[in-house]
Amino acid sequence: MRTRGVVTRPAAIGLAVVAILVAGHPARAALMSPGFRAVAVAHAANPIDAVVVAPDGRLFAAIQTTAQTSGTTPGTTEIRVYSAYAASDGAIIDEGSVWATVDGVRATANEEGLLGLALAPDFAVSKLMYVYLTTTDETANQHIRVYRENAAGGGEYVGTVQTTLEPPTETGSRNGGALTFGVDDCLFVGVGDNNSRWNAQLLDGTN
């Protein structure tokens, strides 16, 4: 699905960000190619579900959830930022720091929580980050929120820019969450099909 500001992915990356290092080989090199190795450079205590890299080289990671939630009781999670990872060869893991705390998170199942991040195309100036999450703000809902980096280098909640992204039949699985900006500065959103491939088609109004 795509709208101006809002395409209609399954979930989690893991506990560590891994850098793929290629020495003098084409970008299509496979892991078994000479000079190609995977090195853990950034770590979080809870699952990392999405990462983005800022123009200044900092890496931001979406922590899917810090704890499972129950029913309509909201939970919290965080967006972490890493700077030292860029100079790491795996000998020292960058533990990063909390950039922003995300409230009102629904994480009752293993594919819910904070699922996507995207930096505004003009992030260097606007300092805006868009996040995709499942939330308890409404019954079984999926939202896109905006956070802005403040002068102290932390992220502050600005507002919710899109609601009711969930397909007609909502479940706790296959909630999507991929976010990316196109060359036209439109934000593309991977909503997912919530465990039924027909859901996404219904959301888009097709059969």
C-alpha positions, 0 to 999 in steps of 0.5 A: 500500500502506498499513500503520500506520506503512506506499500502494503513484511514479516519480522525480526533481525535478532540480537546483534547487528552484523557488518558484512566486510568485503575486501576487493570483491563485487557487492554480490559476493557470497559469505563463502567468498574469499575476503567476505566475513560477517562480524558482529559490531553492535548488540542489544539485550532484546531483539533488533527488528530494523536498522537505519544509518544516518548521514553522519554514520550513526546506526539506529536500531529498533528494539522490537520489544523489551518485554511481552505485553498482555491483552490491552496493557501497553508496554514500552520499548526503545530505539537505540543508537550506535556510533562506535560500531563503524570502527569495530572489527568485532573485537569490541561490541558496540552496546550503544545507548537509548535514543528514544523510549517508545510507549504504548506498544502492543507485543502480545505475540512474537511478530508485534512491537516496534517493527520499522524505522525510516529517517526523513530524506532531510534527516540531517536538517529536520532530525525526523525519524518515522517508526512503525509499531503495533500499539494498544492505542486502539484495538489491535492497531498499527501506527506510524509515529514521528520522533525528532532528535533534540539538541541533547542527541535524544529522540522525542515523540512528535506525533502520530501521522498514520493510524488504522494500517491494519488489514481487515482481519487483524492477528498477532502475526505477519504485521509487516513493518518495513519503511522506506522513502522513495525518490519522490519523498513518499514514505512506503510502508510494508503493512503485511497481511496479518497471516492471510494473503487476502488481507493485503489485497482487501486493504488495497481495494483489489481482489 
